[in-house]
Amino acid sequence: MHAPSLSDRSIEAYDAVTDRDRLERLRSLADALADVRILHVNSTATGGGVAELLRSIVPVCNDLGVDTDWLVMDADDDFFAVTKAMHNGLQGSGEPLTEEMKATYHEVSARNATEIEADYDLVVAHDPQPLGMLERLAERLPEAPIVWRCHVDLTEPVDEHLAFVSANADPIDHAIFSRSAYAAIDTPKTSIVHPSIDPLTEKNRSLDEGELAAERDRLDPLSFDAPVVTQVSRFDPWKDQFGTLEAYRRARETVTGLQLALVGGMAGDDPEGLELYEQVAGEAVEDPDVHVLTDLPDTTVNALQRLSDVVVQKSLREGFGLVVSEALWKRTPVVGSTAGGIPLQIVDGHNGYLVEPDDATGAGDRLVDLLEHEERRRRFGESAREHVRERFLLPRQLADLLEIFADELGLES
């Protein structure tokens, strides 16, 4: 196990982007948890939404006076091949888990669990990867409630994969899901908490004109003198970059000079990412107006989401899809699928459009609608920012989590 390096973060910095009443509620909850020590555990420090959330949640909690640590599992590609199969299976399509794969999962989990030597009052495990550690943690910390934060879409899991996860879920005291439809694991308590974006990170902070100009140059040969559509996602089959390519090609039949940017990073716990990136790049190589970009700096992604005319998120399955809120926060309308948490973020016909996950034709038509109506894009963009401000910024999510922690510990909040 190892602790990622984190930047300091002040709760006061959120005064400009969220309601004062919400910040006061956070401070009240933090006072109730002042004598508590909390541990978050997950499988990667880079490249995924969970890591992004923890990079904000952990330092803000510490600034509030809630003693919070974050440890990341140490594992090799064999382990991550198993957990990727589990992830795919939980989302509806995964290879069977062999006895060898299960043994690898338990061996790595046991080794990591023995490396946690400090005492904690509450443990939060994120997603299926660290579940195999929980039995040993429960034995060593018998008084500490264990919270499982599941970020995965569990609406149509493969039975075998769900059974394997359920077999490791006995130590869980409280499970948190992003939507009620995902609550497929039987635990003593269940809560629904929507994820959020941090508006102060490098990926989401405001950029001045000079910074935007510099990032435009960095993105050359992508030209913002012609229409640009962008998708920002990990290179993962569930994100459906191929469907986005199909939607772009349909829209290009009507919109002259249309360009597509397919942007993605490589999560540290996803061994499939590079392979899919190469497949997408190969599919797009003959079209000079399609730009497949990987591992861009966060500031560049920030600028691209602001400079694009429309953002697409045509996922086939989606735990939540915070890249939607990232774009909406920057006043960029989104054409997204009805998968997972995307419909919670897109109000159809108000800040973007929704299509069925496999409807590339419909997605292309919606792109044309927005690209051909500048005033509609502007109006959708203004509605988009306010929708995210009210529902999907970090202080709201953090208050929801701290309320659950206080309840599990029997503290008055």
MARLOSE-569255 format. One record per residue (C-alpha): residue number from 1; chain; residue in three letters; x, y, z. Coordinates in steps of 0.1 Angstrom, whole numbers. Example, Ala and Ser with C-alpha at 12.3 -4.5 7.8 and 13.67 -1.06 7.14 Angstrom:
BEGIN
PT seq mol type    c1    c2    c3
PT   1   A  ALA   123   -45    78
PT   2   A  SER   137   -11    71
//
This chain:
BEGIN
PT seq mol type    c1    c2    c3
PT   1   A  MET     0     0     0
PT   2   A  HIS    12    35    -6
PT   3   A  ALA    -1    70     1
PT   4   A  PRO    -4    94   -29
PT   5   A  SER    11   128   -26
PT   6   A  LEU   -16   155   -23
PT   7   A  SER   -18   192   -26
PT   8   A  ASP   -33   213     3
PT   9   A  ARG   -68   225    -2
PT  10   A  SER   -88   250    18
PT  11   A  ILE  -126   248    23
PT  12   A  GLU  -126   287    23
PT  13   A  ALA  -117   286   -14
PT  14   A  TYR  -152   272   -22
PT  15   A  ASP  -170   303   -10
PT  16   A  ALA  -172   317   -45
PT  17   A  VAL  -188   287   -61
PT  18   A  THR  -212   272   -35
PT  19   A  ASP  -239   284   -10
PT  20   A  ARG  -226   295    24
PT  21   A  ASP  -253   274    41
PT  22   A  ARG  -238   243    25
PT  23   A  LEU  -203   252    37
PT  24   A  GLU  -216   259    72
PT  25   A  ARG  -232   224    72
PT  26   A  LEU  -199   210    62
PT  27   A  ARG  -181   227    91
PT  28   A  SER  -208   215   116
PT  29   A  LEU  -203   179   103
PT  30   A  ALA  -165   182   106
PT  31   A  ASP  -168   194   142
PT  32   A  ALA  -188   162   150
PT  33   A  LEU  -160   141   134
PT  34   A  ALA  -131   161   149
PT  35   A  ASP  -118   131   170
PT  36   A  VAL  -122   105   142
PT  37   A  ARG   -96    90   119
PT  38   A  ILE  -108    78    85
PT  39   A  LEU   -91    57    58
PT  40   A  HIS  -100    56    21
PT  41   A  VAL   -87    27     1
PT  42   A  ASN   -87    22   -37
PT  43   A  SER   -66     7   -65
PT  44   A  THR   -51    36   -84
PT  45   A  ALA   -39    71   -78
PT  46   A  THR   -42    82  -114
PT  47   A  GLY   -64    81  -145
PT  48   A  GLY   -99    74  -131
PT  49   A  GLY  -128    93  -116
PT  50   A  VAL  -123    77   -81
PT  51   A  ALA   -88    90   -79
PT  52   A  GLU   -99   124   -90
PT  53   A  LEU  -125   125   -63
PT  54   A  LEU  -102   114   -36
PT  55   A  ARG   -75   139   -46
PT  56   A  SER  -101   166   -36
PT  57   A  ILE  -120   149    -8
PT  58   A  VAL   -91   138    13
PT  59   A  PRO   -72   172    16
PT  60   A  VAL  -105   191    21
PT  61   A  CYS  -115   168    49
PT  62   A  ASN   -81   173    65
PT  63   A  ASP   -85   211    62
PT  64   A  LEU  -119   208    79
PT  65   A  GLY  -102   190   108
PT  66   A  VAL  -113   155    99
PT  67   A  ASP   -82   133   101
PT  68   A  THR   -83   114    67
PT  69   A  ASP   -58    91    50
PT  70   A  TRP   -58    76    15
PT  71   A  LEU   -40    44     6
PT  72   A  VAL   -36    29   -28
PT  73   A  MET   -32    -9   -34
PT  74   A  ASP     1   -22   -47
PT  75   A  ALA    -6   -47   -74
PT  76   A  ASP     6   -60  -107
PT  77   A  ASP   -10   -65  -141
PT  78   A  ASP   -23  -100  -132
PT  79   A  PHE   -44   -85  -104
PT  80   A  PHE   -57   -57  -126
PT  81   A  ALA   -66   -81  -153
PT  82   A  VAL   -88   -99  -127
PT  83   A  THR  -104   -67  -114
PT  84   A  LYS  -110   -54  -150
PT  85   A  ALA  -128   -86  -157
PT  86   A  MET  -148   -81  -125
PT  87   A  HIS  -156   -45  -135
PT  88   A  ASN  -168   -56  -170
PT  89   A  GLY  -188   -84  -156
PT  90   A  LEU  -205   -62  -131
PT  91   A  GLN  -215   -39  -159
PT  92   A  GLY  -229   -68  -179
PT  93   A  SER  -202   -84  -201
PT  94   A  GLY  -171  -101  -187
PT  95   A  GLU  -150  -131  -192
PT  96   A  PRO  -156  -159  -165
PT  97   A  LEU  -134  -158  -134
PT  98   A  THR  -111  -188  -133
PT  99   A  GLU  -100  -203  -100
PT 100   A  GLU   -65  -190  -108
PT 101   A  MET   -79  -155  -112
PT 102   A  LYS   -98  -157   -79
PT 103   A  ALA   -66  -169   -62
PT 104   A  THR   -47  -140   -76
PT 105   A  TYR   -73  -116   -63
PT 106   A  HIS   -73  -130   -28
PT 107   A  GLU   -35  -133   -26
PT 108   A  VAL   -29   -96   -36
PT 109   A  SER   -58   -85   -14
PT 110   A  ALA   -43  -103    17
PT 111   A  ARG    -9   -89    11
PT 112   A  ASN   -22   -54     9
PT 113   A  ALA   -44   -58    40
PT 114   A  THR   -15   -68    61
PT 115   A  GLU     3   -36    52
PT 116   A  ILE   -23   -14    69
PT 117   A  GLU    -9   -11   104
PT 118   A  ALA   -24    22   117
PT 119   A  ASP   -56    24   137
PT 120   A  TYR   -87    39   121
PT 121   A  ASP  -123    46   133
PT 122   A  LEU  -139    41    99
PT 123   A  VAL  -127    26    66
PT 124   A  VAL  -140    35    31
PT 125   A  ALA  -133    10     3
PT 126   A  HIS  -139    22   -32
PT 127   A  ASP  -152    -2   -59
PT 128   A  PRO  -146   -40   -62
PT 129   A  GLN  -108   -39   -62
PT 130   A  PRO  -102   -36   -24
PT 131   A  LEU  -132   -58   -13
PT 132   A  GLY  -109   -88    -8
PT 133   A  MET   -91   -68    19
PT 134   A  LEU  -121   -61    41
PT 135   A  GLU  -124   -94    60
PT 136   A  ARG   -88   -89    74
PT 137   A  LEU   -94   -52    81
PT 138   A  ALA  -126   -61   100
PT 139   A  GLU  -107   -86   121
PT 140   A  ARG   -80   -61   130
PT 141   A  LEU  -103   -31   134
PT 142   A  PRO  -134   -47   149
PT 143   A  GLU  -149   -14   161
PT 144   A  ALA  -144     5   128
PT 145   A  PRO  -175     6   105
PT 146   A  ILE  -166    -4    69
PT 147   A  VAL  -182    16    42
PT 148   A  TRP  -182     4     6
PT 149   A  ARG  -184    32   -20
PT 150   A  CYS  -194    16   -53
PT 151   A  HIS  -190    38   -84
PT 152   A  VAL  -199    10  -109
PT 153   A  ASP  -231     6  -130
PT 154   A  LEU  -247   -26  -115
PT 155   A  THR  -280   -25  -134
PT 156   A  GLU  -274   -57  -154
PT 157   A  PRO  -245   -76  -138
PT 158   A  VAL  -233  -110  -149
PT 159   A  ASP  -246  -134  -122
PT 160   A  GLU  -212  -150  -116
PT 161   A  HIS  -194  -118  -111
PT 162   A  LEU  -221  -104   -88
PT 163   A  ALA  -219  -136   -67
PT 164   A  PHE  -181  -133   -64
PT 165   A  VAL  -184   -97   -52
PT 166   A  SER  -212  -105   -29
PT 167   A  ALA  -191  -133   -13
PT 168   A  ASN  -166  -107    -3
PT 169   A  ALA  -191   -82     9
PT 170   A  ASP  -199   -96    44
PT 171   A  PRO  -177   -71    63
PT 172   A  ILE  -195   -41    48
PT 173   A  ASP  -217   -21    72
PT 174   A  HIS  -229     5    48
PT 175   A  ALA  -228     6    10
PT 176   A  ILE  -230    38   -10
PT 177   A  PHE  -241    38   -46
PT 178   A  SER  -244    65   -72
PT 179   A  ARG  -280    55   -82
PT 180   A  SER  -307    34   -65
PT 181   A  ALA  -307    11   -96
PT 182   A  TYR  -271     1   -87
PT 183   A  ALA  -279   -13   -52
PT 184   A  ALA  -275   -50   -62
PT 185   A  ILE  -254   -60   -32
PT 186   A  ASP  -271   -69     1
PT 187   A  THR  -256   -49    30
PT 188   A  PRO  -270   -38    64
PT 189   A  LYS  -274    -1    52
PT 190   A  THR  -275    15    18
PT 191   A  SER  -273    51     7
PT 192   A  ILE  -274    70   -26
PT 193   A  VAL  -249    97   -31
PT 194   A  HIS  -243   114   -65
PT 195   A  PRO  -206   120   -73
PT 196   A  SER  -194   155   -80
PT 197   A  ILE  -167   176   -97
PT 198   A  ASP  -143   198   -79
PT 199   A  PRO  -145   233   -95
PT 200   A  LEU  -112   244   -82
PT 201   A  THR   -90   217   -97
PT 202   A  GLU   -67   223  -127
PT 203   A  LYS   -92   206  -149
PT 204   A  ASN  -122   227  -138
PT 205   A  ARG  -109   261  -126
PT 206   A  SER  -116   293  -145
PT 207   A  LEU   -91   301  -173
PT 208   A  ASP   -83   336  -184
PT 209   A  GLU   -79   347  -221
PT 210   A  GLY   -42   343  -220
PT 211   A  GLU   -44   307  -207
PT 212   A  LEU   -70   298  -233
PT 213   A  ALA   -49   312  -261
PT 214   A  ALA   -19   293  -249
PT 215   A  GLU   -39   260  -248
PT 216   A  ARG   -53   267  -282
PT 217   A  ASP   -18   267  -296
PT 218   A  ARG   -10   235  -277
PT 219   A  LEU   -39   218  -293
PT 220   A  ASP   -27   225  -329
PT 221   A  PRO   -35   211  -355
PT 222   A  LEU   -70   211  -340
PT 223   A  SER   -85   244  -352
PT 224   A  PHE  -112   263  -334
PT 225   A  ASP  -120   284  -364
PT 226   A  ALA  -142   255  -375
PT 227   A  PRO  -167   235  -354
PT 228   A  VAL  -153   211  -328
PT 229   A  VAL  -170   182  -310
PT 230   A  THR  -152   166  -282
PT 231   A  GLN  -155   134  -261
PT 232   A  VAL  -133   131  -230
PT 233   A  SER  -132    95  -216
PT 234   A  ARG  -109    68  -206
PT 235   A  PHE  -102    44  -235
PT 236   A  ASP  -127    18  -224
PT 237   A  PRO  -152    -2  -245
PT 238   A  TRP  -181    11  -223
PT 239   A  LYS  -173    47  -233
PT 240   A  ASP  -181    38  -270
PT 241   A  GLN  -156    60  -288
PT 242   A  PHE  -165    40  -320
PT 243   A  GLY  -202    51  -316
PT 244   A  THR  -190    87  -312
PT 245   A  LEU  -170    84  -344
PT 246   A  GLU  -202    72  -361
PT 247   A  ALA  -222   101  -347
PT 248   A  TYR  -195   125  -359
PT 249   A  ARG  -195   111  -394
PT 250   A  ARG  -233   115  -396
PT 251   A  ALA  -231   151  -384
PT 252   A  ARG  -202   159  -408
PT 253   A  GLU  -225   152  -437
PT 254   A  THR  -243   184  -428
PT 255   A  VAL  -218   205  -409
PT 256   A  THR  -190   217  -431
PT 257   A  GLY  -155   214  -416
PT 258   A  LEU  -166   196  -385
PT 259   A  GLN  -137   182  -363
PT 260   A  LEU  -138   155  -336
PT 261   A  ALA  -114   153  -306
PT 262   A  LEU  -114   120  -288
PT 263   A  VAL   -95   126  -256
PT 264   A  GLY   -86   100  -230
PT 265   A  GLY   -62    90  -203
PT 266   A  MET   -49    56  -191
PT 267   A  ALA   -61    45  -157
PT 268   A  GLY   -34    28  -137
PT 269   A  ASP   -57    -2  -129
PT 270   A  ASP   -70    -7  -165
PT 271   A  PRO   -48   -30  -186
PT 272   A  GLU   -72   -27  -216
PT 273   A  GLY   -67    11  -221
PT 274   A  LEU   -37    10  -244
PT 275   A  GLU   -52   -17  -267
PT 276   A  LEU   -84     2  -271
PT 277   A  TYR   -66    35  -277
PT 278   A  GLU   -47    18  -306
PT 279   A  GLN   -79     5  -320
PT 280   A  VAL   -96    39  -319
PT 281   A  ALA   -66    56  -334
PT 282   A  GLY   -64    30  -362
PT 283   A  GLU  -101    36  -370
PT 284   A  ALA   -96    73  -372
PT 285   A  VAL   -62    75  -389
PT 286   A  GLU   -76    82  -424
PT 287   A  ASP   -95   113  -413
PT 288   A  PRO   -74   144  -407
PT 289   A  ASP  -103   160  -389
PT 290   A  VAL  -104   133  -362
PT 291   A  HIS   -78   139  -334
PT 292   A  VAL   -72   110  -310
PT 293   A  LEU   -54   125  -280
PT 294   A  THR   -41   108  -248
PT 295   A  ASP   -27   119  -215
PT 296   A  LEU   -32   156  -220
PT 297   A  PRO   -25   179  -191
PT 298   A  ASP   -56   188  -170
PT 299   A  THR   -53   225  -180
PT 300   A  THR   -55   215  -217
PT 301   A  VAL   -85   193  -211
PT 302   A  ASN  -101   222  -193
PT 303   A  ALA   -95   245  -222
PT 304   A  LEU  -107   219  -248
PT 305   A  GLN  -140   214  -229
PT 306   A  ARG  -145   252  -229
PT 307   A  LEU  -134   258  -265
PT 308   A  SER  -155   230  -280
PT 309   A  ASP  -189   237  -295
PT 310   A  VAL  -205   205  -281
PT 311   A  VAL  -192   177  -259
PT 312   A  VAL  -204   141  -264
PT 313   A  GLN  -207   113  -239
PT 314   A  LYS  -222    83  -257
PT 315   A  SER  -215    57  -231
PT 316   A  LEU  -230    22  -233
PT 317   A  ARG  -227    17  -195
PT 318   A  GLU  -217    45  -171
PT 319   A  GLY  -213    45  -133
PT 320   A  PHE  -220    83  -134
PT 321   A  GLY  -199   101  -160
PT 322   A  LEU  -186   132  -143
PT 323   A  VAL  -170   143  -176
PT 324   A  VAL  -206   155  -184
PT 325   A  SER  -207   178  -154
PT 326   A  GLU  -172   190  -162
PT 327   A  ALA  -183   202  -196
PT 328   A  LEU  -217   216  -184
PT 329   A  TRP  -198   236  -157
PT 330   A  LYS  -179   252  -185
PT 331   A  ARG  -211   262  -202
PT 332   A  THR  -207   237  -230
PT 333   A  PRO  -238   217  -239
PT 334   A  VAL  -236   179  -240
PT 335   A  VAL  -251   152  -262
PT 336   A  GLY  -251   121  -240
PT 337   A  SER  -266    87  -237
PT 338   A  THR  -293    76  -212
PT 339   A  ALA  -267    53  -195
PT 340   A  GLY  -261    54  -158
PT 341   A  GLY  -259    88  -142
PT 342   A  ILE  -258   108  -174
PT 343   A  PRO  -296   116  -174
PT 344   A  LEU  -292   131  -139
PT 345   A  GLN  -268   156  -153
PT 346   A  ILE  -284   164  -187
PT 347   A  VAL  -319   178  -187
PT 348   A  ASP  -330   169  -222
PT 349   A  GLY  -337   200  -243
PT 350   A  HIS  -325   223  -215
PT 351   A  ASN  -287   219  -212
PT 352   A  GLY  -281   192  -238
PT 353   A  TYR  -297   163  -254
PT 354   A  LEU  -302   126  -245
PT 355   A  VAL  -302    96  -268
PT 356   A  GLU  -303    59  -263
PT 357   A  PRO  -268    43  -258
PT 358   A  ASP  -268    26  -292
PT 359   A  ASP  -283    54  -312
PT 360   A  ALA  -253    69  -330
PT 361   A  THR  -277    82  -357
PT 362   A  GLY  -297   101  -332
PT 363   A  ALA  -266   115  -315
PT 364   A  GLY  -254   128  -349
PT 365   A  ASP  -287   145  -355
PT 366   A  ARG  -285   162  -321
PT 367   A  LEU  -250   174  -328
PT 368   A  VAL  -263   190  -360
PT 369   A  ASP  -291   207  -341
PT 370   A  LEU  -267   223  -317
PT 371   A  LEU  -240   231  -341
PT 372   A  GLU  -264   249  -364
PT 373   A  HIS  -280   270  -337
PT 374   A  GLU  -255   292  -319
PT 375   A  GLU  -281   309  -297
PT 376   A  ARG  -295   275  -285
PT 377   A  ARG  -259   265  -276
PT 378   A  ARG  -255   296  -256
PT 379   A  ARG  -288   292  -238
PT 380   A  PHE  -281   256  -230
PT 381   A  GLY  -247   265  -217
PT 382   A  GLU  -260   290  -192
PT 383   A  SER  -285   265  -179
PT 384   A  ALA  -258   239  -178
PT 385   A  ARG  -236   258  -154
PT 386   A  GLU  -264   265  -129
PT 387   A  HIS  -276   229  -130
PT 388   A  VAL  -241   217  -120
PT 389   A  ARG  -237   245   -94
PT 390   A  GLU  -269   233   -76
PT 391   A  ARG  -263   196   -77
PT 392   A  PHE  -228   183   -87
PT 393   A  LEU  -201   203   -69
PT 394   A  LEU  -178   188   -43
PT 395   A  PRO  -192   205   -11
PT 396   A  ARG  -226   189   -16
PT 397   A  GLN  -211   154   -21
PT 398   A  LEU  -187   158     9
PT 399   A  ALA  -216   168    31
PT 400   A  ASP  -235   137    21
PT 401   A  LEU  -205   115    29
PT 402   A  LEU  -198   131    62
PT 403   A  GLU  -234   127    73
PT 404   A  ILE  -231    89    66
PT 405   A  PHE  -198    87    85
PT 406   A  ALA  -212   105   115
PT 407   A  ASP  -243    83   115
PT 408   A  GLU  -222    51   113
PT 409   A  LEU  -201    63   142
PT 410   A  GLY  -232    73   163
PT 411   A  LEU  -222   109   164
PT 412   A  GLU  -245   139   167
PT 413   A  SER  -242   160   135
//
